[in-house]
C-alpha cells in the first residue's frame, strides 16, 4: 500500500489478513511502512505501538534510500544475468 493523503490502507485494513500474516511468522516480523498512513487504521496503529515498545524501529528519511537503507547493513548484491 502506498502512502497517500487519504490515509487509506487498502487490503491491509483487513484485520483477518493481517492476523494471519503476523501470526505465521516464526522468529521475526518486519514492518516497512509510512507510519502516518497506517496510523489511520486502529489495528495497524496498535501494531506499530507494540513494535515501538517491544521491538526495534528504524527511521528512513525520504531521499535517503542509498547504502544501508537505514537498516545498519547493506543488502546483498544481486547477481548479474549475462
Rosetta constraint file for C-alpha pairs under 8 A:
AtomPair CA 1 CA 9 HARMONIC 6.09 0.50
AtomPair CA 1 CA 10 HARMONIC 6.47 0.50
AtomPair CA 1 CA 11 HARMONIC 7.87 0.50
AtomPair CA 1 CA 12 HARMONIC 7.55 0.50
AtomPair CA 2 CA 9 HARMONIC 7.91 0.50
AtomPair CA 3 CA 7 HARMONIC 7.10 0.50
AtomPair CA 3 CA 34 HARMONIC 6.24 0.50
AtomPair CA 3 CA 37 HARMONIC 5.80 0.50
AtomPair CA 4 CA 8 HARMONIC 6.76 0.50
AtomPair CA 4 CA 37 HARMONIC 6.78 0.50
AtomPair CA 5 CA 37 HARMONIC 7.91 0.50
AtomPair CA 7 CA 36 HARMONIC 7.46 0.50
AtomPair CA 7 CA 37 HARMONIC 4.59 0.50
AtomPair CA 7 CA 38 HARMONIC 6.89 0.50
AtomPair CA 7 CA 40 HARMONIC 5.83 0.50
AtomPair CA 8 CA 37 HARMONIC 6.90 0.50
AtomPair CA 8 CA 38 HARMONIC 7.81 0.50
AtomPair CA 8 CA 40 HARMONIC 7.46 0.50
AtomPair CA 9 CA 13 HARMONIC 5.66 0.50
AtomPair CA 9 CA 37 HARMONIC 7.00 0.50
AtomPair CA 9 CA 38 HARMONIC 6.28 0.50
AtomPair CA 9 CA 40 HARMONIC 7.96 0.50
AtomPair CA 9 CA 41 HARMONIC 7.31 0.50
AtomPair CA 12 CA 17 HARMONIC 7.23 0.50
AtomPair CA 12 CA 18 HARMONIC 6.46 0.50
AtomPair CA 13 CA 18 HARMONIC 7.85 0.50
AtomPair CA 13 CA 41 HARMONIC 6.75 0.50
AtomPair CA 13 CA 43 HARMONIC 7.90 0.50
AtomPair CA 13 CA 44 HARMONIC 7.85 0.50
AtomPair CA 14 CA 18 HARMONIC 6.50 0.50
AtomPair CA 15 CA 19 HARMONIC 5.95 0.50
AtomPair CA 15 CA 43 HARMONIC 6.99 0.50
AtomPair CA 16 CA 20 HARMONIC 6.27 0.50
AtomPair CA 17 CA 21 HARMONIC 6.20 0.50
AtomPair CA 18 CA 22 HARMONIC 6.03 0.50
AtomPair CA 19 CA 23 HARMONIC 5.95 0.50
AtomPair CA 20 CA 24 HARMONIC 6.06 0.50
AtomPair CA 21 CA 25 HARMONIC 7.13 0.50
AtomPair CA 22 CA 29 HARMONIC 6.87 0.50
AtomPair CA 25 CA 29 HARMONIC 6.27 0.50
AtomPair CA 33 CA 37 HARMONIC 7.93 0.50
AtomPair CA 33 CA 38 HARMONIC 7.25 0.50
AtomPair CA 34 CA 38 HARMONIC 6.49 0.50
AtomPair CA 35 CA 39 HARMONIC 5.80 0.50
AtomPair CA 35 CA 48 HARMONIC 7.78 0.50
AtomPair CA 36 CA 40 HARMONIC 7.23 0.50
AtomPair CA 38 CA 44 HARMONIC 5.82 0.50
AtomPair CA 38 CA 45 HARMONIC 6.26 0.50
AtomPair CA 39 CA 44 HARMONIC 6.23 0.50
AtomPair CA 39 CA 45 HARMONIC 4.36 0.50
AtomPair CA 39 CA 48 HARMONIC 7.93 0.50
AtomPair CA 40 CA 44 HARMONIC 7.94 0.50
AtomPair CA 40 CA 45 HARMONIC 7.01 0.50
AtomPair CA 41 CA 45 HARMONIC 5.94 0.50
AtomPair CA 42 CA 46 HARMONIC 6.20 0.50
AtomPair CA 43 CA 47 HARMONIC 6.27 0.50
AtomPair CA 44 CA 48 HARMONIC 6.14 0.50
AtomPair CA 45 CA 49 HARMONIC 6.22 0.50
AtomPair CA 46 CA 50 HARMONIC 6.17 0.50
AtomPair CA 47 CA 51 HARMONIC 6.26 0.50
AtomPair CA 48 CA 52 HARMONIC 6.12 0.50
AtomPair CA 49 CA 53 HARMONIC 6.20 0.50
AtomPair CA 50 CA 54 HARMONIC 5.96 0.50
AtomPair CA 50 CA 55 HARMONIC 7.56 0.50
AtomPair CA 51 CA 55 HARMONIC 4.69 0.50
AtomPair CA 51 CA 56 HARMONIC 6.64 0.50
AtomPair CA 51 CA 57 HARMONIC 7.28 0.50
AtomPair CA 52 CA 56 HARMONIC 6.32 0.50
AtomPair CA 52 CA 57 HARMONIC 6.12 0.50
AtomPair CA 58 CA 70 HARMONIC 6.47 0.50
AtomPair CA 58 CA 71 HARMONIC 6.55 0.50
AtomPair CA 59 CA 70 HARMONIC 6.67 0.50
AtomPair CA 60 CA 64 HARMONIC 6.63 0.50
AtomPair CA 60 CA 65 HARMONIC 7.50 0.50
AtomPair CA 60 CA 69 HARMONIC 6.87 0.50
AtomPair CA 60 CA 70 HARMONIC 5.59 0.50
AtomPair CA 61 CA 65 HARMONIC 7.91 0.50
AtomPair CA 64 CA 69 HARMONIC 7.04 0.50
AtomPair CA 65 CA 69 HARMONIC 5.20 0.50
AtomPair CA 65 CA 70 HARMONIC 7.90 0.50
AtomPair CA 67 CA 74 HARMONIC 6.17 0.50
AtomPair CA 68 CA 72 HARMONIC 5.83 0.50
AtomPair CA 68 CA 73 HARMONIC 5.03 0.50
AtomPair CA 68 CA 74 HARMONIC 4.22 0.50
AtomPair CA 68 CA 75 HARMONIC 6.87 0.50
AtomPair CA 69 CA 73 HARMONIC 7.81 0.50
AtomPair CA 69 CA 74 HARMONIC 7.27 0.50
